[in-house]
Amino acid sequence: MKNTMIFLVLLLCICTLTATKTHYPRFAAQTGISWSTFGKDSTDDTEYVMGYHIGGSYISDIPVPYLLVEPGIRLTINKGASKDLNGVEFSTHLSYLNILTKTKWDTGNLNIYPYIGLDMGILLSAENRIAGNGHKIVYDIKDDTSSIDFTFLYGLDYVIWNNISMGCEIGVGLSNVAKDTDYKIINRTIYINIGYLFQ
């Protein structure tokens, strides 16, 4: 039994050391779902709304050991938050075209890539919805919403079969979503991603 375990450990080490090295640059396509809410002033009791996103990126190594850079673009549908008051749901729904860049740590054969990044979101649409008692009201609030939203990103990607990526990402807003107000409201988002890495 002991000899078998030693053999399996040695075999695993050999397989790890001879694993195919990833070559850069590479292009990636990603999609996934998200949960968003608001943070900061008067938003303690807001709830999450579900959305989705799709985008692409370019991954390249740089002259710094174990670091990669990944600029990209992403369409994010249905950021915002919801709030229930006496059976009536008030919700905000925001859509952005995001231009983002990430700095990733390449852990080598572990295929795990922790990262941090910055995201600039260009507002595409913004609306409030009121639903309750069998009625639904939708009205546009784009004029009252900041046209640009800056977000700090951090997360983790895991790559399998050298071309399938899965990951989780947290976005914390740095700028005020609301325009021309003393209140500060920021986007807070959890992303679940799945992607394909092209050779």
Biotite code that builds the C-alpha atoms (Angstrom):
import biotite.structure as struc

atoms = struc.array([
    struc.Atom([0.000, 0.000, 0.000], chain_id="A", res_id=1, res_name="MET", atom_name="CA", element="C"),
    struc.Atom([2.810, 2.392, 0.915], chain_id="A", res_id=2, res_name="LYS", atom_name="CA", element="C"),
    struc.Atom([4.664, 1.650, -2.335], chain_id="A", res_id=3, res_name="ASN", atom_name="CA", element="C"),
    struc.Atom([1.460, 2.231, -4.313], chain_id="A", res_id=4, res_name="THR", atom_name="CA", element="C"),
    struc.Atom([0.941, 5.633, -2.676], chain_id="A", res_id=5, res_name="MET", atom_name="CA", element="C"),
    struc.Atom([4.572, 6.621, -3.364], chain_id="A", res_id=6, res_name="ILE", atom_name="CA", element="C"),
    struc.Atom([4.135, 5.587, -7.012], chain_id="A", res_id=7, res_name="PHE", atom_name="CA", element="C"),
    struc.Atom([0.908, 7.622, -7.356], chain_id="A", res_id=8, res_name="LEU", atom_name="CA", element="C"),
    struc.Atom([2.526, 10.713, -5.801], chain_id="A", res_id=9, res_name="VAL", atom_name="CA", element="C"),
    struc.Atom([5.557, 10.429, -8.105], chain_id="A", res_id=10, res_name="LEU", atom_name="CA", element="C"),
    struc.Atom([3.285, 9.927, -11.125], chain_id="A", res_id=11, res_name="LEU", atom_name="CA", element="C"),
    struc.Atom([1.281, 13.025, -10.171], chain_id="A", res_id=12, res_name="LEU", atom_name="CA", element="C"),
    struc.Atom([4.468, 15.070, -9.813], chain_id="A", res_id=13, res_name="CYS", atom_name="CA", element="C"),
    struc.Atom([5.729, 13.931, -13.215], chain_id="A", res_id=14, res_name="ILE", atom_name="CA", element="C"),
    struc.Atom([2.404, 14.736, -14.866], chain_id="A", res_id=15, res_name="CYS", atom_name="CA", element="C"),
    struc.Atom([2.386, 18.186, -13.245], chain_id="A", res_id=16, res_name="THR", atom_name="CA", element="C"),
    struc.Atom([5.962, 19.001, -14.240], chain_id="A", res_id=17, res_name="LEU", atom_name="CA", element="C"),
    struc.Atom([5.382, 17.897, -17.840], chain_id="A", res_id=18, res_name="THR", atom_name="CA", element="C"),
    struc.Atom([2.022, 19.636, -18.243], chain_id="A", res_id=19, res_name="ALA", atom_name="CA", element="C"),
    struc.Atom([1.556, 21.709, -21.384], chain_id="A", res_id=20, res_name="THR", atom_name="CA", element="C"),
    struc.Atom([2.653, 25.293, -20.841], chain_id="A", res_id=21, res_name="LYS", atom_name="CA", element="C"),
    struc.Atom([0.100, 27.942, -21.708], chain_id="A", res_id=22, res_name="THR", atom_name="CA", element="C"),
    struc.Atom([1.208, 30.255, -24.493], chain_id="A", res_id=23, res_name="HIS", atom_name="CA", element="C"),
    struc.Atom([0.129, 33.886, -24.750], chain_id="A", res_id=24, res_name="TYR", atom_name="CA", element="C"),
    struc.Atom([-1.417, 36.026, -26.076], chain_id="A", res_id=25, res_name="PRO", atom_name="CA", element="C"),
    struc.Atom([-4.879, 34.447, -26.091], chain_id="A", res_id=26, res_name="ARG", atom_name="CA", element="C"),
    struc.Atom([-8.389, 35.684, -26.766], chain_id="A", res_id=27, res_name="PHE", atom_name="CA", element="C"),
    struc.Atom([-11.264, 34.764, -24.447], chain_id="A", res_id=28, res_name="ALA", atom_name="CA", element="C"),
    struc.Atom([-15.055, 34.863, -24.631], chain_id="A", res_id=29, res_name="ALA", atom_name="CA", element="C"),
    struc.Atom([-17.106, 34.916, -21.423], chain_id="A", res_id=30, res_name="GLN", atom_name="CA", element="C"),
    struc.Atom([-20.689, 34.881, -20.290], chain_id="A", res_id=31, res_name="THR", atom_name="CA", element="C"),
    struc.Atom([-22.505, 34.304, -17.017], chain_id="A", res_id=32, res_name="GLY", atom_name="CA", element="C"),
    struc.Atom([-25.025, 35.491, -14.476], chain_id="A", res_id=33, res_name="ILE", atom_name="CA", element="C"),
    struc.Atom([-24.790, 38.153, -11.808], chain_id="A", res_id=34, res_name="SER", atom_name="CA", element="C"),
    struc.Atom([-26.463, 39.381, -8.635], chain_id="A", res_id=35, res_name="TRP", atom_name="CA", element="C"),
    struc.Atom([-26.438, 43.122, -7.991], chain_id="A", res_id=36, res_name="SER", atom_name="CA", element="C"),
    struc.Atom([-27.545, 45.491, -5.266], chain_id="A", res_id=37, res_name="THR", atom_name="CA", element="C"),
    struc.Atom([-26.758, 49.003, -4.051], chain_id="A", res_id=38, res_name="PHE", atom_name="CA", element="C"),
    struc.Atom([-24.413, 50.114, -1.307], chain_id="A", res_id=39, res_name="GLY", atom_name="CA", element="C"),
    struc.Atom([-23.775, 53.264, 0.751], chain_id="A", res_id=40, res_name="LYS", atom_name="CA", element="C"),
    struc.Atom([-26.471, 55.773, 1.837], chain_id="A", res_id=41, res_name="ASP", atom_name="CA", element="C"),
    struc.Atom([-29.977, 54.507, 2.684], chain_id="A", res_id=42, res_name="SER", atom_name="CA", element="C"),
    struc.Atom([-29.473, 51.155, 0.945], chain_id="A", res_id=43, res_name="THR", atom_name="CA", element="C"),
    struc.Atom([-29.057, 48.793, 3.912], chain_id="A", res_id=44, res_name="ASP", atom_name="CA", element="C"),
    struc.Atom([-32.303, 46.924, 3.234], chain_id="A", res_id=45, res_name="ASP", atom_name="CA", element="C"),
    struc.Atom([-32.084, 46.631, -0.562], chain_id="A", res_id=46, res_name="THR", atom_name="CA", element="C"),
    struc.Atom([-32.114, 43.169, -2.097], chain_id="A", res_id=47, res_name="GLU", atom_name="CA", element="C"),
    struc.Atom([-30.245, 41.656, -5.028], chain_id="A", res_id=48, res_name="TYR", atom_name="CA", element="C"),
    struc.Atom([-31.527, 41.494, -8.604], chain_id="A", res_id=49, res_name="VAL", atom_name="CA", element="C"),
    struc.Atom([-30.341, 38.874, -11.067], chain_id="A", res_id=50, res_name="MET", atom_name="CA", element="C"),
    struc.Atom([-28.738, 39.821, -14.377], chain_id="A", res_id=51, res_name="GLY", atom_name="CA", element="C"),
    struc.Atom([-26.450, 38.419, -17.025], chain_id="A", res_id=52, res_name="TYR", atom_name="CA", element="C"),
    struc.Atom([-23.412, 39.454, -19.052], chain_id="A", res_id=53, res_name="HIS", atom_name="CA", element="C"),
    struc.Atom([-21.433, 38.564, -22.148], chain_id="A", res_id=54, res_name="ILE", atom_name="CA", element="C"),
    struc.Atom([-18.083, 39.794, -23.419], chain_id="A", res_id=55, res_name="GLY", atom_name="CA", element="C"),
    struc.Atom([-14.593, 39.151, -24.663], chain_id="A", res_id=56, res_name="GLY", atom_name="CA", element="C"),
    struc.Atom([-11.005, 39.862, -23.619], chain_id="A", res_id=57, res_name="SER", atom_name="CA", element="C"),
    struc.Atom([-7.361, 39.664, -24.682], chain_id="A", res_id=58, res_name="TYR", atom_name="CA", element="C"),
    struc.Atom([-4.910, 37.953, -22.307], chain_id="A", res_id=59, res_name="ILE", atom_name="CA", element="C"),
    struc.Atom([-1.206, 38.678, -22.542], chain_id="A", res_id=60, res_name="SER", atom_name="CA", element="C"),
    struc.Atom([1.886, 38.116, -20.427], chain_id="A", res_id=61, res_name="ASP", atom_name="CA", element="C"),
    struc.Atom([4.120, 41.061, -19.496], chain_id="A", res_id=62, res_name="ILE", atom_name="CA", element="C"),
    struc.Atom([7.826, 41.366, -18.560], chain_id="A", res_id=63, res_name="PRO", atom_name="CA", element="C"),
    struc.Atom([6.967, 40.701, -14.903], chain_id="A", res_id=64, res_name="VAL", atom_name="CA", element="C"),
    struc.Atom([7.142, 37.088, -13.663], chain_id="A", res_id=65, res_name="PRO", atom_name="CA", element="C"),
    struc.Atom([3.792, 35.376, -13.017], chain_id="A", res_id=66, res_name="TYR", atom_name="CA", element="C"),
    struc.Atom([1.685, 38.388, -14.056], chain_id="A", res_id=67, res_name="LEU", atom_name="CA", element="C"),
    struc.Atom([-0.799, 38.665, -16.921], chain_id="A", res_id=68, res_name="LEU", atom_name="CA", element="C"),
    struc.Atom([-2.881, 41.579, -18.163], chain_id="A", res_id=69, res_name="VAL", atom_name="CA", element="C"),
    struc.Atom([-6.392, 41.151, -19.536], chain_id="A", res_id=70, res_name="GLU", atom_name="CA", element="C"),
    struc.Atom([-8.187, 44.117, -21.117], chain_id="A", res_id=71, res_name="PRO", atom_name="CA", element="C"),
    struc.Atom([-11.706, 43.418, -22.267], chain_id="A", res_id=72, res_name="GLY", atom_name="CA", element="C"),
    struc.Atom([-15.218, 44.559, -23.026], chain_id="A", res_id=73, res_name="ILE", atom_name="CA", element="C"),
    struc.Atom([-18.460, 43.314, -21.470], chain_id="A", res_id=74, res_name="ARG", atom_name="CA", element="C"),
    struc.Atom([-22.177, 43.965, -21.883], chain_id="A", res_id=75, res_name="LEU", atom_name="CA", element="C"),
    struc.Atom([-23.863, 43.858, -18.475], chain_id="A", res_id=76, res_name="THR", atom_name="CA", element="C"),
    struc.Atom([-27.649, 43.618, -18.382], chain_id="A", res_id=77, res_name="ILE", atom_name="CA", element="C"),
    struc.Atom([-29.759, 44.269, -15.297], chain_id="A", res_id=78, res_name="ASN", atom_name="CA", element="C"),
    struc.Atom([-27.578, 45.698, -12.576], chain_id="A", res_id=79, res_name="LYS", atom_name="CA", element="C"),
    struc.Atom([-29.494, 47.452, -9.804], chain_id="A", res_id=80, res_name="GLY", atom_name="CA", element="C"),
    struc.Atom([-31.407, 46.569, -6.669], chain_id="A", res_id=81, res_name="ALA", atom_name="CA", element="C"),
    struc.Atom([-34.898, 45.866, -5.376], chain_id="A", res_id=82, res_name="SER", atom_name="CA", element="C"),
    struc.Atom([-36.856, 46.693, -2.253], chain_id="A", res_id=83, res_name="LYS", atom_name="CA", element="C"),
    struc.Atom([-40.161, 45.340, -0.951], chain_id="A", res_id=84, res_name="ASP", atom_name="CA", element="C"),
    struc.Atom([-42.520, 47.678, 0.919], chain_id="A", res_id=85, res_name="LEU", atom_name="CA", element="C"),
    struc.Atom([-45.798, 46.192, 2.147], chain_id="A", res_id=86, res_name="ASN", atom_name="CA", element="C"),
    struc.Atom([-46.052, 43.771, -0.751], chain_id="A", res_id=87, res_name="GLY", atom_name="CA", element="C"),
    struc.Atom([-45.077, 46.309, -3.405], chain_id="A", res_id=88, res_name="VAL", atom_name="CA", element="C"),
    struc.Atom([-41.704, 45.764, -5.095], chain_id="A", res_id=89, res_name="GLU", atom_name="CA", element="C"),
    struc.Atom([-39.626, 48.785, -6.078], chain_id="A", res_id=90, res_name="PHE", atom_name="CA", element="C"),
    struc.Atom([-36.657, 47.941, -8.290], chain_id="A", res_id=91, res_name="SER", atom_name="CA", element="C"),
    struc.Atom([-33.959, 49.678, -10.330], chain_id="A", res_id=92, res_name="THR", atom_name="CA", element="C"),
    struc.Atom([-32.509, 48.113, -13.466], chain_id="A", res_id=93, res_name="HIS", atom_name="CA", element="C"),
    struc.Atom([-29.307, 49.383, -15.118], chain_id="A", res_id=94, res_name="LEU", atom_name="CA", element="C"),
    struc.Atom([-27.462, 48.173, -18.215], chain_id="A", res_id=95, res_name="SER", atom_name="CA", element="C"),
    struc.Atom([-23.860, 49.053, -19.077], chain_id="A", res_id=96, res_name="TYR", atom_name="CA", element="C"),
    struc.Atom([-21.240, 48.609, -21.735], chain_id="A", res_id=97, res_name="LEU", atom_name="CA", element="C"),
    struc.Atom([-18.144, 47.888, -19.629], chain_id="A", res_id=98, res_name="ASN", atom_name="CA", element="C"),
    struc.Atom([-14.535, 48.516, -20.592], chain_id="A", res_id=99, res_name="ILE", atom_name="CA", element="C"),
    struc.Atom([-12.306, 46.731, -18.105], chain_id="A", res_id=100, res_name="LEU", atom_name="CA", element="C"),
    struc.Atom([-8.755, 45.671, -17.429], chain_id="A", res_id=101, res_name="THR", atom_name="CA", element="C"),
    struc.Atom([-7.472, 43.035, -15.030], chain_id="A", res_id=102, res_name="LYS", atom_name="CA", element="C"),
    struc.Atom([-4.063, 42.109, -13.643], chain_id="A", res_id=103, res_name="THR", atom_name="CA", element="C"),
    struc.Atom([-3.840, 38.366, -13.026], chain_id="A", res_id=104, res_name="LYS", atom_name="CA", element="C"),
    struc.Atom([-1.418, 36.213, -11.078], chain_id="A", res_id=105, res_name="TRP", atom_name="CA", element="C"),
    struc.Atom([-0.421, 33.118, -13.066], chain_id="A", res_id=106, res_name="ASP", atom_name="CA", element="C"),
    struc.Atom([0.042, 30.251, -10.583], chain_id="A", res_id=107, res_name="THR", atom_name="CA", element="C"),
    struc.Atom([1.408, 27.979, -13.308], chain_id="A", res_id=108, res_name="GLY", atom_name="CA", element="C"),
    struc.Atom([0.318, 24.354, -13.285], chain_id="A", res_id=109, res_name="ASN", atom_name="CA", element="C"),
    struc.Atom([-2.311, 25.012, -10.614], chain_id="A", res_id=110, res_name="LEU", atom_name="CA", element="C"),
    struc.Atom([-4.376, 26.720, -13.351], chain_id="A", res_id=111, res_name="ASN", atom_name="CA", element="C"),
    struc.Atom([-5.720, 29.217, -10.782], chain_id="A", res_id=112, res_name="ILE", atom_name="CA", element="C"),
    struc.Atom([-5.671, 32.931, -11.611], chain_id="A", res_id=113, res_name="TYR", atom_name="CA", element="C"),
    struc.Atom([-6.474, 35.421, -8.813], chain_id="A", res_id=114, res_name="PRO", atom_name="CA", element="C"),
    struc.Atom([-6.858, 38.980, -10.085], chain_id="A", res_id=115, res_name="TYR", atom_name="CA", element="C"),
    struc.Atom([-7.773, 42.584, -9.429], chain_id="A", res_id=116, res_name="ILE", atom_name="CA", element="C"),
    struc.Atom([-9.002, 45.126, -11.933], chain_id="A", res_id=117, res_name="GLY", atom_name="CA", element="C"),
    struc.Atom([-10.868, 48.281, -12.836], chain_id="A", res_id=118, res_name="LEU", atom_name="CA", element="C"),
    struc.Atom([-14.099, 48.614, -14.796], chain_id="A", res_id=119, res_name="ASP", atom_name="CA", element="C"),
    struc.Atom([-15.543, 51.665, -16.538], chain_id="A", res_id=120, res_name="MET", atom_name="CA", element="C"),
    struc.Atom([-19.241, 51.212, -17.277], chain_id="A", res_id=121, res_name="GLY", atom_name="CA", element="C"),
    struc.Atom([-20.972, 53.332, -19.927], chain_id="A", res_id=122, res_name="ILE", atom_name="CA", element="C"),
    struc.Atom([-24.681, 53.562, -19.091], chain_id="A", res_id=123, res_name="LEU", atom_name="CA", element="C"),
    struc.Atom([-26.974, 52.186, -21.804], chain_id="A", res_id=124, res_name="LEU", atom_name="CA", element="C"),
    struc.Atom([-30.325, 52.184, -20.030], chain_id="A", res_id=125, res_name="SER", atom_name="CA", element="C"),
    struc.Atom([-31.809, 52.886, -16.609], chain_id="A", res_id=126, res_name="ALA", atom_name="CA", element="C"),
    struc.Atom([-35.332, 52.388, -15.338], chain_id="A", res_id=127, res_name="GLU", atom_name="CA", element="C"),
    struc.Atom([-37.351, 52.042, -12.169], chain_id="A", res_id=128, res_name="ASN", atom_name="CA", element="C"),
    struc.Atom([-40.130, 49.481, -11.855], chain_id="A", res_id=129, res_name="ARG", atom_name="CA", element="C"),
    struc.Atom([-42.988, 49.323, -9.381], chain_id="A", res_id=130, res_name="ILE", atom_name="CA", element="C"),
    struc.Atom([-44.902, 46.035, -9.201], chain_id="A", res_id=131, res_name="ALA", atom_name="CA", element="C"),
    struc.Atom([-47.709, 45.066, -6.864], chain_id="A", res_id=132, res_name="GLY", atom_name="CA", element="C"),
    struc.Atom([-51.427, 44.350, -6.610], chain_id="A", res_id=133, res_name="ASN", atom_name="CA", element="C"),
    struc.Atom([-51.450, 43.041, -10.164], chain_id="A", res_id=134, res_name="GLY", atom_name="CA", element="C"),
    struc.Atom([-50.047, 46.248, -11.635], chain_id="A", res_id=135, res_name="HIS", atom_name="CA", element="C"),
    struc.Atom([-46.644, 47.202, -13.009], chain_id="A", res_id=136, res_name="LYS", atom_name="CA", element="C"),
    struc.Atom([-45.260, 50.666, -13.734], chain_id="A", res_id=137, res_name="ILE", atom_name="CA", element="C"),
    struc.Atom([-41.984, 51.273, -15.587], chain_id="A", res_id=138, res_name="VAL", atom_name="CA", element="C"),
    struc.Atom([-40.351, 54.667, -16.029], chain_id="A", res_id=139, res_name="TYR", atom_name="CA", element="C"),
    struc.Atom([-37.041, 55.842, -17.429], chain_id="A", res_id=140, res_name="ASP", atom_name="CA", element="C"),
    struc.Atom([-34.454, 57.326, -15.038], chain_id="A", res_id=141, res_name="ILE", atom_name="CA", element="C"),
    struc.Atom([-31.478, 57.639, -17.390], chain_id="A", res_id=142, res_name="LYS", atom_name="CA", element="C"),
    struc.Atom([-31.405, 61.433, -16.975], chain_id="A", res_id=143, res_name="ASP", atom_name="CA", element="C"),
    struc.Atom([-31.074, 60.970, -13.191], chain_id="A", res_id=144, res_name="ASP", atom_name="CA", element="C"),
    struc.Atom([-28.325, 58.315, -13.399], chain_id="A", res_id=145, res_name="THR", atom_name="CA", element="C"),
    struc.Atom([-24.600, 58.900, -13.881], chain_id="A", res_id=146, res_name="SER", atom_name="CA", element="C"),
    struc.Atom([-23.534, 58.106, -17.423], chain_id="A", res_id=147, res_name="SER", atom_name="CA", element="C"),
    struc.Atom([-20.197, 56.595, -16.267], chain_id="A", res_id=148, res_name="ILE", atom_name="CA", element="C"),
    struc.Atom([-19.715, 54.111, -13.434], chain_id="A", res_id=149, res_name="ASP", atom_name="CA", element="C"),
    struc.Atom([-16.271, 53.107, -12.123], chain_id="A", res_id=150, res_name="PHE", atom_name="CA", element="C"),
    struc.Atom([-15.887, 49.778, -10.304], chain_id="A", res_id=151, res_name="THR", atom_name="CA", element="C"),
    struc.Atom([-13.061, 47.946, -8.518], chain_id="A", res_id=152, res_name="PHE", atom_name="CA", element="C"),
    struc.Atom([-12.950, 44.246, -9.382], chain_id="A", res_id=153, res_name="LEU", atom_name="CA", element="C"),
    struc.Atom([-11.398, 41.242, -7.681], chain_id="A", res_id=154, res_name="TYR", atom_name="CA", element="C"),
    struc.Atom([-11.895, 37.575, -8.326], chain_id="A", res_id=155, res_name="GLY", atom_name="CA", element="C"),
    struc.Atom([-10.552, 34.156, -9.222], chain_id="A", res_id=156, res_name="LEU", atom_name="CA", element="C"),
    struc.Atom([-10.543, 32.128, -12.438], chain_id="A", res_id=157, res_name="ASP", atom_name="CA", element="C"),
    struc.Atom([-9.877, 28.410, -12.783], chain_id="A", res_id=158, res_name="TYR", atom_name="CA", element="C"),
    struc.Atom([-8.940, 26.895, -16.160], chain_id="A", res_id=159, res_name="VAL", atom_name="CA", element="C"),
    struc.Atom([-9.592, 23.268, -17.109], chain_id="A", res_id=160, res_name="ILE", atom_name="CA", element="C"),
    struc.Atom([-8.562, 21.406, -20.309], chain_id="A", res_id=161, res_name="TRP", atom_name="CA", element="C"),
    struc.Atom([-6.427, 24.464, -21.139], chain_id="A", res_id=162, res_name="ASN", atom_name="CA", element="C"),
    struc.Atom([-9.359, 26.341, -22.704], chain_id="A", res_id=163, res_name="ASN", atom_name="CA", element="C"),
    struc.Atom([-12.417, 26.322, -20.406], chain_id="A", res_id=164, res_name="ILE", atom_name="CA", element="C"),
    struc.Atom([-12.484, 28.921, -17.623], chain_id="A", res_id=165, res_name="SER", atom_name="CA", element="C"),
    struc.Atom([-14.798, 29.215, -14.645], chain_id="A", res_id=166, res_name="MET", atom_name="CA", element="C"),
    struc.Atom([-14.695, 31.958, -12.069], chain_id="A", res_id=167, res_name="GLY", atom_name="CA", element="C"),
    struc.Atom([-16.244, 34.235, -9.520], chain_id="A", res_id=168, res_name="CYS", atom_name="CA", element="C"),
    struc.Atom([-15.822, 38.012, -9.453], chain_id="A", res_id=169, res_name="GLU", atom_name="CA", element="C"),
    struc.Atom([-16.840, 40.785, -7.041], chain_id="A", res_id=170, res_name="ILE", atom_name="CA", element="C"),
    struc.Atom([-17.427, 44.350, -8.213], chain_id="A", res_id=171, res_name="GLY", atom_name="CA", element="C"),
    struc.Atom([-17.492, 47.261, -5.751], chain_id="A", res_id=172, res_name="VAL", atom_name="CA", element="C"),
    struc.Atom([-18.542, 50.637, -7.128], chain_id="A", res_id=173, res_name="GLY", atom_name="CA", element="C"),
    struc.Atom([-16.192, 53.600, -6.781], chain_id="A", res_id=174, res_name="LEU", atom_name="CA", element="C"),
    struc.Atom([-18.502, 56.302, -8.149], chain_id="A", res_id=175, res_name="SER", atom_name="CA", element="C"),
    struc.Atom([-21.996, 57.546, -7.413], chain_id="A", res_id=176, res_name="ASN", atom_name="CA", element="C"),
    struc.Atom([-24.750, 55.948, -9.513], chain_id="A", res_id=177, res_name="VAL", atom_name="CA", element="C"),
    struc.Atom([-27.179, 58.750, -8.678], chain_id="A", res_id=178, res_name="ALA", atom_name="CA", element="C"),
    struc.Atom([-26.659, 62.090, -10.429], chain_id="A", res_id=179, res_name="LYS", atom_name="CA", element="C"),
    struc.Atom([-27.127, 65.544, -8.854], chain_id="A", res_id=180, res_name="ASP", atom_name="CA", element="C"),
    struc.Atom([-27.889, 64.292, -5.346], chain_id="A", res_id=181, res_name="THR", atom_name="CA", element="C"),
    struc.Atom([-26.280, 64.415, -1.894], chain_id="A", res_id=182, res_name="ASP", atom_name="CA", element="C"),
    struc.Atom([-26.858, 60.671, -1.482], chain_id="A", res_id=183, res_name="TYR", atom_name="CA", element="C"),
    struc.Atom([-24.102, 58.307, -2.566], chain_id="A", res_id=184, res_name="LYS", atom_name="CA", element="C"),
    struc.Atom([-25.286, 55.052, -4.121], chain_id="A", res_id=185, res_name="ILE", atom_name="CA", element="C"),
    struc.Atom([-22.821, 52.517, -5.544], chain_id="A", res_id=186, res_name="ILE", atom_name="CA", element="C"),
    struc.Atom([-23.228, 49.307, -7.499], chain_id="A", res_id=187, res_name="ASN", atom_name="CA", element="C"),
    struc.Atom([-22.199, 46.062, -5.811], chain_id="A", res_id=188, res_name="ARG", atom_name="CA", element="C"),
    struc.Atom([-22.161, 42.969, -7.997], chain_id="A", res_id=189, res_name="THR", atom_name="CA", element="C"),
    struc.Atom([-21.295, 39.275, -7.800], chain_id="A", res_id=190, res_name="ILE", atom_name="CA", element="C"),
    struc.Atom([-20.448, 37.668, -11.144], chain_id="A", res_id=191, res_name="TYR", atom_name="CA", element="C"),
    struc.Atom([-20.346, 33.952, -11.961], chain_id="A", res_id=192, res_name="ILE", atom_name="CA", element="C"),
    struc.Atom([-18.408, 33.465, -15.196], chain_id="A", res_id=193, res_name="ASN", atom_name="CA", element="C"),
    struc.Atom([-17.805, 30.710, -17.675], chain_id="A", res_id=194, res_name="ILE", atom_name="CA", element="C"),
    struc.Atom([-15.599, 31.232, -20.700], chain_id="A", res_id=195, res_name="GLY", atom_name="CA", element="C"),
    struc.Atom([-13.649, 29.778, -23.573], chain_id="A", res_id=196, res_name="TYR", atom_name="CA", element="C"),
    struc.Atom([-9.962, 30.532, -24.219], chain_id="A", res_id=197, res_name="LEU", atom_name="CA", element="C"),
    struc.Atom([-8.896, 30.479, -27.859], chain_id="A", res_id=198, res_name="PHE", atom_name="CA", element="C"),
    struc.Atom([-5.459, 29.136, -28.752], chain_id="A", res_id=199, res_name="GLN", atom_name="CA", element="C"),
])
